[in-house]
Amino acid sequence: MYNLCLGRLVGSPTRKHVLLHLASRADPDGRQIFLSKPTIAAFSELGLSSVKREIRSLLDQKILTVVGRKKAKNGFVINYSISISEVEKLPLVRDLDDDLEGATGPSWTGSTVDGDQSDLEKEARVDGRSGPDGPPILPKYFPEPPTRAGEPNDLEFEEAWKAYPEDRRRGRTTCQRAFLEAAQSGVSSPEIIAAIRGYARDTNGHTRHKVCFSDNWFRDARWEFYVARQRQERQSKAMLLHEQNVRISNWIKEKDNRCRFITKPQIMAALESGLLDRMQISAAEGLLQNA
């Protein structure tokens, strides 16, 4: 089971680390994994919040399933199971050693004494002196560098760092690492920055023993509450706007007397939503006094 998981790409180095630790405790069928999250965090040297987040991701991907739980000294331990069929669906890791098969032999010695060269050594010296010590460096032997698309840059973290109350800043390196992990898990930089500002507002005026220092705040993923609240507020606003557009569109289509209360921005919003067309607006133009 460990070797099967080792040869697959799961999309995140932290997630792969957690999956391999789970696989090391599984039976050949991927079952009977009795591990608590604090135990995984202790052995993998990851933060507890990172372990919780990656286990949620593995559960969402259906790679990991919860079979049950059993009593333990401090409560209970969850029994996990790794789905072999889901792991096999993951893309394979490209083995760079496969590219080097058959690439050994006397042709790697640079040039020969009589000046004759092989096809692979076009750049070797032909004056009889020794050529390069090792094989030629060909581009295909280098893996493509990982893309950093979507990852936060230093300026974004700097903005987040400055947003945190100055008297509570601590452990900049820890904060930056947690900031990057949050971005990899799908949280945008503006959301984290807004979460920091929300936390700063909520704790303004609190004494030092009632607030959280930045390294603990980032490590424990304290932004999750604020990000969830932001997303809920955006969703609520979107629903209210949609309901308003539907109501405005119905008034205009039915040429309701309430059309005289409709403003031009409301008409444009309903038009952009696709619930109205310009012909319907023209038909009710006489009633649209405020537009």
C-alpha positions in Angstrom: 0.0 0.0 0.0 2.9 2.4 0.8 4.6 1.8 -2.6 1.2 2.3 -4.4 0.7 5.7 -2.7 4.3 6.6 -3.2 4.1 6.3 -7.0 1.0 8.6 -7.3 0.5 12.4 -7.5 -2.1 13.7 -5.0 -1.7 17.4 -5.7 0.0 18.6 -2.6 3.3 17.7 -0.8 1.7 18.0 2.6 -1.2 15.8 1.5 1.2 13.3 0.1 3.1 13.3 3.4 -0.1 12.6 5.4 -1.2 9.9 2.9 2.1 8.1 3.1 2.0 8.1 6.9 -1.5 6.6 6.8 -0.4 4.0 4.2 2.6 3.0 6.4 0.1 1.9 9.1 -2.4 0.2 6.7 -2.7 -3.5 6.0 -2.2 -4.7 2.3 -5.8 -3.9 1.5 -5.5 -0.3 2.8 -7.6 -1.0 5.9 -7.3 -1.0 9.7 -5.6 2.4 10.0 -6.1 3.5 13.6 -4.4 6.9 13.9 -5.4 10.1 15.7 -4.7 13.4 14.1 -2.4 14.5 16.9 -0.4 11.3 16.5 0.0 11.9 12.7 1.1 15.5 13.4 3.6 14.3 15.9 5.2 11.7 13.7 5.0 13.7 10.4 6.2 16.9 12.1 3.4 18.8 10.6 1.0 21.3 12.3 -2.2 19.9 13.6 -4.3 22.2 11.5 -2.4 21.1 8.4 -3.1 17.5 9.2 -6.8 18.2 9.7 -7.0 20.1 6.5 -5.2 17.4 4.4 -7.3 14.6 5.9 -10.4 16.6 4.9 -9.1 16.9 1.4 -8.3 13.1 1.2 -11.9 12.4 2.4 -13.3 14.8 -0.2 -11.3 13.0 -2.9 -12.6 9.7 -1.6 -9.1 8.4 -1.3 -9.7 8.1 2.4 -12.9 6.8 4.1 -14.0 6.6 7.7 -14.9 3.0 8.6 -15.6 3.4 12.2 -13.9 4.2 15.5 -12.8 2.5 18.7 -12.4 3.6 22.3 -9.0 4.9 23.3 -7.4 6.3 26.4 -8.4 9.9 25.7 -11.7 9.2 24.0 -11.7 7.4 20.7 -9.6 6.8 17.6 -11.0 6.8 14.0 -10.5 3.8 11.8 -9.5 5.0 8.3 -9.4 3.0 5.1 -7.5 3.9 1.9 -9.4 3.2 -1.3 -7.1 1.3 -3.7 -9.3 2.0 -6.7 -9.2 5.8 -6.0 -5.5 5.8 -5.6 -5.0 3.9 -8.8 -7.0 6.7 -10.6 -4.4 9.2 -9.6 -1.7 10.2 -12.1 1.6 8.3 -11.9 4.8 10.0 -10.8 7.3 10.3 -13.7 10.4 8.3 -12.9 13.3 10.3 -14.1 15.6 7.3 -13.8 13.8 5.7 -16.8 15.2 8.4 -19.1 18.8 7.2 -18.3 18.3 3.6 -19.3 20.9 2.6 -21.9 22.7 5.9 -21.6 25.9 4.3 -20.3 28.9 3.1 -22.2 32.2 4.3 -23.7 30.6 7.1 -25.6 30.4 9.1 -22.3 34.2 9.5 -22.1 34.5 12.7 -24.1 36.8 12.2 -27.1 39.0 9.3 -28.2 42.8 9.4 -28.6 42.7 9.3 -32.4 40.3 12.2 -32.5 37.2 10.2 -33.6 34.0 11.2 -32.0 30.6 9.5 -31.4 27.4 11.2 -32.5 26.6 12.1 -28.9 29.9 13.9 -28.4 29.8 16.6 -31.0 31.1 19.2 -28.5 34.0 17.0 -27.2 37.5 18.1 -27.8 39.3 16.5 -30.8 42.9 17.4 -30.0 43.5 14.1 -28.2 43.1 15.6 -24.7 40.5 14.3 -22.3 37.0 15.5 -22.7 34.3 16.0 -19.9 34.4 13.6 -17.0 30.7 12.7 -17.0 27.9 12.4 -19.5 26.8 15.5 -21.5 24.2 17.6 -19.8 21.1 17.2 -22.0 17.9 19.1 -21.3 15.7 16.0 -21.1 17.5 15.0 -17.8 16.1 17.9 -16.0 12.4 17.9 -14.7 10.3 20.9 -15.5 10.4 23.4 -12.6 7.2 23.5 -10.6 4.8 26.3 -11.5 4.1 29.0 -8.9 0.9 30.1 -10.5 -1.7 30.8 -7.9 0.8 31.0 -5.1 1.0 34.2 -3.0 4.0 36.4 -3.6 6.1 38.2 -1.0 4.1 41.4 -1.4 0.9 39.7 -0.6 2.4 38.1 2.6 3.9 41.5 3.5 0.5 43.1 3.3 -0.9 40.3 5.5 2.0 40.7 8.0 1.4 44.5 8.2 -2.3 44.0 8.7 -1.7 41.9 11.8 -1.5 44.1 15.0 2.1 45.1 15.5 2.3 44.2 19.2 1.2 40.6 18.4 3.6 39.8 15.5 5.8 36.9 16.2 7.5 34.1 14.2 7.5 35.6 10.7 8.9 32.4 9.0 6.2 30.3 10.6 3.5 32.7 9.5 4.8 32.8 5.9 4.9 29.0 5.7 1.3 28.8 7.0 0.2 31.6 4.7 1.5 29.6 1.7 -0.1 26.3 2.9 -3.5 28.2 3.2 -3.1 29.5 -0.4 -2.4 25.9 -1.6 -5.6 24.7 0.1 -7.7 27.1 -1.8 -7.9 30.2 0.4 -7.1 33.4 -1.5 -4.6 36.0 -0.2 -7.3 38.7 0.0 -9.5 36.4 2.1 -6.7 35.8 4.6 -5.9 39.6 4.7 -9.6 40.4 5.3 -9.7 37.7 8.0 -6.7 39.3 9.8 -8.3 42.7 9.7 -11.6 41.2 11.0 -9.7 39.6 13.8 -7.9 42.8 14.6 -11.2 44.7 14.8 -12.8 42.0 17.0 -9.9 42.0 19.5 -9.2 45.7 19.5 -8.7 46.9 23.1 -8.2 43.4 24.5 -5.3 42.8 26.9 -2.3 40.7 25.7 -3.3 37.6 27.6 -6.6 37.5 25.7 -5.2 37.8 22.2 -3.4 35.4 19.9 0.1 36.0 18.6 0.6 35.8 14.9 2.5 32.5 14.7 -0.2 30.7 16.7 -3.0 32.4 14.8 -1.5 31.3 11.4 -0.5 27.8 12.7 -4.0 27.1 14.1 -5.7 28.4 10.9 -7.7 30.9 12.9 -8.6 32.5 9.6 -11.1 29.7 8.8 -13.9 31.2 10.8 -13.5 34.6 9.2 -13.1 33.2 5.7 -16.3 31.1 6.1 -18.1 34.2 7.3 -16.9 36.3 4.3 -18.0 33.6 1.9 -21.4 33.3 3.6 -21.9 37.1 3.4 -20.9 37.1 -0.3 -23.4 34.3 -0.9 -26.1 36.1 0.9 -25.5 39.3 -1.0 -25.6 37.4 -4.3 -28.9 35.8 -3.4 -30.4 39.1 -2.4 -29.2 40.7 -5.6 -30.7 37.9 -7.6 -34.0 38.1 -5.8 -34.1 41.9 -6.5 -33.3 41.4 -10.2 -36.1 38.8 -10.5 -38.5 41.2 -8.8 -37.5 44.2 -10.9 -37.7 42.1 -14.1 -41.2 40.9 -13.3 -42.4 44.4 -12.6 -41.1 45.6 -16.0 -42.4 42.6 -17.9 -45.9 43.0 -16.3 -45.7 46.9 -16.6 -46.5 47.1 -12.9 -47.2 50.5 -11.4 -44.3 50.0 -9.1 -42.0 50.5 -12.1 -41.9 54.2 -11.2 -39.8 53.3 -8.1 -37.1 51.5 -10.2 -33.8 53.3 -10.6 -31.4 53.1 -13.6 -28.8 51.1 -11.7 -31.4 48.5 -10.8 -32.5 48.2 -14.5 -28.9 47.8 -15.6 -28.3 45.1 -13.0 -31.4 43.2 -14.2 -30.3 43.6 -17.8 -26.8 42.3 -17.1 -28.3 39.3 -15.3 -30.0 38.2 -18.5 -33.5 38.4 -16.9 -34.5 41.3 -19.2 -33.8 42.5 -22.7 -33.9 46.0 -24.1 -37.2 45.6 -25.9 -39.0 44.8 -22.6 -37.4 47.9 -21.1 -38.5 50.0 -24.0 -42.1 48.7 -23.7 -42.3 49.9 -20.1 -40.4 53.1 -20.7 -43.4 55.3 -19.9 -43.6 53.9 -16.4 -39.9 54.1 -15.6 -40.0 57.6 -14.2 -36.7 57.4 -12.2 -34.7 55.7 -14.9 
